[in-house]
């Protein structure tokens, strides 16, 4: 019988393959004891394999992720088919074995494409994105939550539910990936406008279109997409100057005066952190930085130039994954130094600010370490924003004060002072286009002179 002549293994190492091909798994068939007779077959349907958890002997992944749980049944099925082919007396060569394997899997692959839903595919993309630490996967997480009708931003972390987006009497999330096309895209855009009130319309629809384009690139969707969601975008409501989330000089000075005071006497649990929360926002303002960056500022990032100016050197969190990440060398104003000196040496983790999460020296270079840091940072940033909202109410703001209001105000201020958008973009680790589109508010307000 053929089983006496042939054997097979499941491996990622195939002679003659390019490095990128080693990220795949293969069935390698050969005559027993004759390595030169090997023939290989790439196993389709294996998504985002993490070979750190690959066990060659058992032919399984042991990471416990959703992707691993989907990949293992594919491997079990391919091994069963290979075992049956070994006992097929009509198959006597490695080439015949591989040809038979291709023929047997062809119909099964088509069936799988029909069964794979949009929600399943988005989850696979999320797992893939998490392999390379980045905030990019959050766009896909947000899209998946909306497609499933889940709200994960409710009070106390409880998940609430709303009506799922539907198309042709089927939830769009449950639609076979191969069938997702113009109708689903149009219905989802309409759903965002009606059920969500247009909130996050651009990001949600752009991410869904991106998912479909990725599926098309992988041969999992062949629909011709002609729907343009931007043509159906909800009209923006033009607001007056008083609604722009930029601080006037008087408002900012009022906030500075609150530093060190107990703004919310009822906040017993975080009363000792109220000054630190506000100083975190002020330091972010004085450094034109992002919320994530101010949490990661460390004492070993500080150097002193020959002219006596203290410089903070860091790679923005948002740009760590770039091939050539931008390094920011930021001369610090006196106000920033005063905050830094106020908390000098208080963080056991070596950070500039002794926030509760900074008692740990985080390693965000690994997937798991980055995931834990993001979870901790989301909690602390939420606490800070909750406190800032009370601060804003205390000084009479007509909008909810948040950390990003400080960044927007700082960029507007420095641009008003210098008039050099390229210099401000470099200082703020962004681009002139992003400043014009998202940050700068030409409100004819008085500049906040702090430099």
HUKA-V297501 format. One record per residue. D_LAST is the distance of its C-alpha to the last C-alpha in Angstrom with 2 decimals. Layout:
BEGIN
d_last: <D_LAST/D_LAST>
END
This chain:
BEGIN
d_last: <84.32/80.97/79.37/81.48/80.05/76.41/73.37/69.72/66.35/62.93/60.27/57.05/58.33/60.43/61.49/60.24/57.40/53.89/51.06/49.78/53.32/53.23/51.03/54.23/57.42/60.87/64.51/66.16/69.98/72.41/75.96/76.25/75.93/75.14/71.38/71.95/73.13/69.80/68.65/65.36/64.19/60.58/60.27/58.71/56.90/54.91/51.29/48.29/50.39/48.55/50.88/49.46/51.69/54.65/57.98/60.41/63.46/63.08/61.41/58.74/55.00/54.10/50.43/51.45/48.99/50.14/50.30/52.50/54.73/55.22/55.84/58.44/61.01/60.76/61.60/64.42/65.92/65.81/67.46/70.24/70.93/71.03/73.47/75.72/75.67/76.67/79.83/80.63/83.58/83.01/79.76/80.56/77.68/73.88/73.58/75.79/73.79/70.47/72.07/73.46/70.11/68.43/71.14/70.95/67.20/67.05/68.21/66.24/63.00/63.72/64.37/61.14/59.16/60.83/60.07/56.39/54.34/50.91/49.59/51.10/49.47/45.98/46.39/47.36/44.21/42.11/43.86/43.30/39.56/39.32/40.80/37.51/34.71/32.59/31.49/33.55/36.66/35.18/35.90/39.53/39.66/38.45/41.04/43.79/43.09/43.34/46.52/48.04/47.14/45.02/41.96/40.17/37.29/39.41/39.03/39.68/39.96/43.30/44.33/45.58/47.54/47.94/50.24/50.07/49.74/53.29/55.09/58.88/59.53/57.64/54.25/52.02/51.00/54.71/55.45/56.74/54.02/56.43/56.92/53.33/52.90/52.12/53.69/51.59/48.34/49.19/50.22/47.10/44.86/46.94/46.72/42.90/42.93/45.60/45.32/41.55/40.71/39.04/36.33/35.04/37.63/36.00/35.32/38.70/40.78/39.01/39.49/43.15/43.74/42.15/44.56/47.51/46.52/46.32/49.73/51.12/49.91/51.81/54.92/54.75/54.37/55.96/55.20/54.19/50.91/50.57/48.79/45.34/43.43/40.72/43.40/44.00/40.38/39.88/38.43/34.87/34.51/32.15/30.04/28.36/24.75/25.33/26.15/23.07/21.21/17.78/16.26/15.99/13.58/16.53/17.38/14.11/14.13/17.75/17.13/14.75/17.63/20.07/18.71/21.70/24.26/27.21/26.63/29.85/32.64/35.06/33.21/35.18/34.85/31.06/30.38/29.27/26.80/25.14/22.24/21.86/22.04/19.25/17.04/17.88/16.54/13.26/12.88/13.82/11.16/8.27/10.28/11.50/14.88/18.31/20.26/22.68/20.16/18.46/22.06/22.84/20.01/22.07/21.78/23.49/20.66/18.51/19.00/17.82/17.81/19.78/16.85/15.96/12.95/13.72/14.18/15.37/18.25/20.06/22.35/21.60/24.51/25.33/25.93/27.82/31.13/30.42/32.66/29.76/26.81/23.38/21.42/17.65/15.99/12.43/10.31/8.92/5.89/7.95/8.55/10.06/12.06/13.41/14.80/16.21/17.86/19.26/21.32/21.93/25.48/26.46/26.94/30.36/29.50/26.78/23.83/20.51/21.45/25.04/25.93/29.74/29.95/28.06/31.06/32.38/31.42/31.65/33.17/31.97/33.64/36.96/38.09/39.14/36.11/33.75/35.89/35.74/31.95/31.54/33.93/32.10/28.63/30.04/31.28/28.13/25.93/28.60/28.47/24.70/25.01/27.98/26.04/23.11/25.80/27.00/23.55/23.30/26.81/26.10/23.46/25.66/24.10/26.66/25.83/25.83/22.40/21.93/19.61/19.56/18.51/15.20/14.96/16.11/13.68/10.61/12.22/13.15/9.79/8.24/11.71/11.88/8.96/10.30/13.83/14.51/16.00/17.25/13.95/12.56/15.99/15.88/12.62/14.20/17.66/19.41/20.97/20.49/23.65/22.46/19.25/21.54/24.18/22.50/18.81/17.79/19.19/19.78/20.45/19.39/17.23/14.55/11.03/8.90/5.99/3.81/0.00>
END
